[in-house]
Amino acid sequence: MGLQYYIVDVETNGLNVGYHEINEISIIRCEDRVQLTEFIRSDYPERSSLDALAITKKTLFDLKQGNSKETVINKILNFLNEDKLSAAHRCFVGHNVSFDRRFIHTLFEEQNKKCEADLWLDTLSMIKEFIKQSDPITLNITKTATGRISKTLHASCDMAGIKKKDGAHASKVDTQNTYLLWKKLMDIGIDHLPYIKTFIHQIKEDDRKNIDDLNMDDIF
């Protein structure tokens, strides 16, 4: 039995897992490119980071809209169960996916539910492998203020020669662009299997920390 790949992206009102919340989530089932996008009503909009609101172009009023967390989780589980597979055969794919994973696991745990995908693949790891295998002269490189090669989703799409959809920091569009990036890297033969990691949904204390250990250049 093979793997079912799902592209996933979330938008949040801050970076602290367990304090800030997901306000958008979008998932694409790669097999048939069916997409589920949900806006999630925030329980604590007043906790929002002003920087996060500015990046996602949301107001506190916006965060009070959408479906309840319980409703969204049930929709996600119903969507996943359409493939009739177990969690062990589902792989969630995202760009800097550890960010998404921590928030998704916390969202599900708040409702006493298990996230029914045990495998996670980061397209950030795949683009790093792509850079290693490419002639730097041919790459369309964007650099950060510190001089590093930018590996944000949009910069990665540019390096891979992908025509991006407009609308950064909206989960529906970011998921579509991540799908295009994943598909291109798979098609050109980037070996993704070494980068698939298992994270069975068991929230640990160190998953509920500030994500300062991540490189923010790769998120924004």
HELIX and SHEET records of a PDB file:
HELIX    1   1 PRO A   45  ARG A   47  5                                   3    
HELIX    2   2 LEU A   50  THR A   56  1                                   7    
HELIX    3   3 LEU A   60  LEU A   63  1                                   4    
HELIX    4   4 LYS A   69  ASN A   81  1                                  13    
HELIX    5   5 ALA A   87  HIS A   89  5                                   3    
HELIX    6   6 VAL A   97  GLU A  110  1                                  14    
HELIX    7   7 THR A  123  GLN A  133  1                                  11    
HELIX    8   8 LEU A  153  MET A  159  1                                   7    
HELIX    9   9 SER A  171  ASP A  187  1                                  17    
HELIX   10  10 LEU A  193  TYR A  195  5                                   3    
HELIX   11  11 GLU A  205  ARG A  208  5                                   4    
HELIX   12  12 MET A  216  ASP A  218  5                                   3    
SHEET    1   A 6 VAL A  34  PHE A  39  0                                        
SHEET    2   A 6 ILE A  22  ARG A  29 -1                                        
SHEET    3   A 6 GLN A   4  THR A  12 -1                                        
SHEET    4   A 6 ARG A  90  GLY A  94  1                                        
SHEET    5   A 6 LEU A 119  ASP A 122  1                                        
SHEET    6   A 6 ILE A 196  THR A 198 -1                                        
END                                                                             
